[in-house]
Amino acid sequence: MQNIPLDPNASVFLQSIGLPRVNLHHPFNHFDFSREGRRILVIGPMGSGKTEYSSRVWRDSLVARTKSAARARSTTRQGADRREVFFIRSSLDRGRFPDYPDDALAFRGGYERLGDRIAFIRDSFELEETIRRNPGIGTWIIDEASFYDERLAYVVSRESEERGLVFIFPTLILNFRREIFNATARLILDTCTDVFPLTAYCEHPDC
């Protein structure tokens, strides 16, 4: 969050309707599917809402896909429409949420049903194959990307630069010592175009 006015005109307008001088902050914006080629890193500790951020992108895509066919021109490149979202989860997570449907994007506050827009993979080669089998998907959310092999960063950069695909990485970047988690995390950090830092509640009673 910023403690400076984001738009001087907005500040003037608020004062004109009787509000005192206040600090304007960034709102929680809906996802912008018109911007291509982004590699978005969503970071924060456990419980900060990284997966819930993914669910918001999914819900935004459902609204964006109801817009006219003319709007597709601003969200599509080489047949891949960025309003079409696909969620990638590690195959190690397949049994992590036994109480939810197989196609669920589960987070602390609930879940979203993704249908055939979710896949469980083991490595960057399976990611590459999944992208190849779904050429119309323009936005890819890769959960806990730091847990995959380093080649993933190469695959993502190539697809993003050549086809304008958008990749979102809700993942840990630092370990408990506040050091870079691993080599994959370092490569993702080096190649990302946007960073969204999130925070979590401290559960200590004296905090």
C-alpha positions in Angstrom: 0.0 0.0 0.0 1.1 3.6 -0.6 0.5 6.5 1.7 0.6 9.1 -1.1 -2.2 10.3 -3.4 -2.4 8.1 -6.5 -4.2 10.7 -8.5 -4.2 14.4 -7.6 -7.5 14.9 -9.4 -9.1 12.2 -7.2 -7.8 14.0 -4.1 -9.2 17.3 -5.3 -12.6 15.7 -6.1 -12.9 14.1 -2.6 -12.1 17.4 -1.0 -14.7 19.1 -3.2 -17.5 16.9 -1.8 -16.6 17.7 1.8 -14.0 15.0 2.8 -11.0 16.3 4.6 -7.5 15.8 3.2 -6.9 12.0 3.2 -4.4 9.6 1.9 -5.6 7.5 -1.1 -4.5 3.9 -1.3 -4.3 1.3 -4.1 -7.6 -0.5 -4.3 -7.9 -4.3 -4.9 -8.1 -4.0 -8.7 -9.7 -6.6 -10.9 -7.2 -8.5 -13.1 -6.2 -6.8 -16.3 -6.4 -9.4 -19.1 -5.4 -6.9 -21.8 -1.8 -6.8 -20.8 0.2 -9.6 -22.4 3.5 -11.3 -21.6 3.5 -10.7 -17.9 5.1 -13.1 -15.4 3.5 -12.2 -12.1 5.0 -13.3 -8.8 2.6 -13.4 -5.8 4.6 -13.8 -2.6 3.8 -14.0 1.1 4.0 -16.3 4.0 1.7 -19.3 4.5 -1.8 -18.1 5.1 -1.3 -14.8 3.3 -3.9 -15.6 0.6 -1.7 -16.5 -2.4 -4.1 -19.2 -3.6 -7.1 -17.0 -2.8 -5.5 -14.4 -5.1 -5.6 -17.1 -7.8 -9.3 -17.6 -7.2 -9.9 -13.9 -7.7 -8.2 -14.1 -11.1 -10.4 -17.1 -11.9 -13.6 -15.2 -10.9 -12.5 -12.1 -12.9 -12.0 -14.3 -16.0 -15.5 -15.6 -15.8 -16.8 -12.0 -16.0 -14.3 -11.0 -18.7 -15.3 -14.0 -20.9 -18.9 -12.7 -21.0 -17.8 -9.6 -22.9 -18.3 -9.1 -26.6 -16.2 -10.9 -29.2 -14.8 -7.6 -30.2 -13.0 -7.4 -26.8 -11.2 -10.6 -27.6 -8.9 -8.6 -30.0 -7.4 -6.9 -27.0 -6.8 -10.1 -25.0 -5.8 -12.6 -27.7 -2.4 -13.3 -29.4 -1.7 -16.2 -31.7 -5.0 -17.8 -30.7 -4.4 -17.7 -26.9 -7.0 -15.6 -25.1 -5.7 -14.3 -21.7 -9.3 -14.4 -20.4 -9.0 -18.2 -20.5 -7.3 -19.3 -17.3 -5.7 -22.6 -16.4 -4.5 -23.7 -12.9 -1.4 -25.9 -12.4 -0.8 -27.8 -9.2 2.0 -30.2 -8.2 1.1 -33.9 -8.5 2.4 -34.1 -4.9 -0.7 -32.1 -3.9 -3.2 -34.5 -5.4 -4.2 -35.9 -2.0 -3.7 -32.6 -0.1 -7.4 -31.7 -0.1 -9.3 -35.0 0.3 -12.6 -33.2 1.3 -12.8 -31.2 -1.9 -13.7 -32.2 -5.5 -10.9 -33.3 -7.8 -11.3 -30.1 -9.9 -11.3 -27.7 -6.9 -9.0 -24.7 -6.5 -9.0 -24.9 -2.7 -8.0 -22.1 -0.3 -8.6 -21.3 3.3 -11.8 -19.5 2.7 -13.4 -22.1 0.3 -12.9 -23.3 -3.2 -13.6 -22.8 -6.9 -14.6 -25.5 -9.3 -12.4 -25.3 -12.4 -13.7 -28.3 -14.4 -11.1 -29.2 -17.0 -9.0 -26.1 -16.3 -6.8 -27.7 -13.7 -3.9 -30.2 -14.0 -1.5 -31.9 -11.7 2.1 -32.1 -13.1 5.5 -33.3 -11.9 7.9 -31.1 -13.8 8.6 -28.5 -16.5 8.2 -31.1 -19.2 4.7 -31.9 -18.2 4.0 -28.1 -18.0 5.2 -27.7 -21.5 3.0 -30.6 -22.7 -0.1 -29.2 -20.9 0.5 -25.8 -22.6 0.8 -27.5 -26.0 -2.4 -29.4 -25.5 -4.3 -26.2 -24.5 -3.2 -23.6 -27.2 -6.2 -21.4 -26.5 -5.3 -20.7 -22.9 -3.7 -17.3 -22.3 -3.3 -17.1 -18.5 -1.5 -19.8 -16.5 -1.5 -20.0 -12.7 1.3 -22.2 -11.4 0.9 -22.9 -7.8 4.1 -23.2 -5.7 6.3 -22.8 -8.8 9.5 -22.8 -6.7 9.0 -26.5 -6.1 9.5 -27.4 -9.7 12.8 -27.9 -11.6 14.8 -24.8 -12.8 13.9 -25.4 -16.5 10.4 -24.2 -15.6 11.7 -20.6 -15.7 12.9 -21.1 -19.3 9.6 -22.6 -20.5 7.6 -19.8 -19.0 9.9 -17.0 -20.4 9.8 -18.5 -23.9 6.0 -18.9 -24.0 5.5 -15.5 -22.5 7.8 -13.7 -24.9 6.9 -15.6 -28.1 3.1 -15.9 -27.6 2.3 -13.2 -25.0 1.0 -15.8 -22.4 0.6 -14.5 -18.8 1.9 -16.6 -16.0 1.1 -16.1 -12.3 3.2 -17.7 -9.6 1.6 -17.9 -6.1 4.7 -19.2 -4.4 7.2 -19.0 -1.5 10.4 -17.2 -2.5 12.2 -17.1 0.9 12.9 -19.8 3.4 12.5 -19.3 7.2 16.0 -17.7 7.3 14.8 -15.1 4.7 17.1 -16.6 2.1 16.1 -17.3 -1.5 14.2 -20.6 -1.3 16.1 -22.4 -4.1 17.5 -22.0 -7.6 14.1 -22.1 -9.2 12.9 -19.4 -7.0 15.9 -17.3 -7.9 15.2 -17.8 -11.7 11.5 -16.9 -11.3 12.4 -13.8 -9.3 15.0 -12.8 -12.0 12.5 -13.2 -14.9 9.2 -11.9 -13.3 7.7 -8.6 -14.6 5.4 -7.9 -11.6 5.4 -8.7 -7.9 2.4 -8.7 -5.6 3.5 -9.0 -1.9 0.8 -10.3 0.5 0.9 -10.4 4.3 -0.6 -12.8 6.8 -2.0 -12.4 10.3 0.4 -13.3 13.1 -1.2 -16.0 15.2 0.9 -15.2 18.4 -1.4 -14.0 21.2 0.9 -11.1 22.1 1.4 -9.8 18.6 
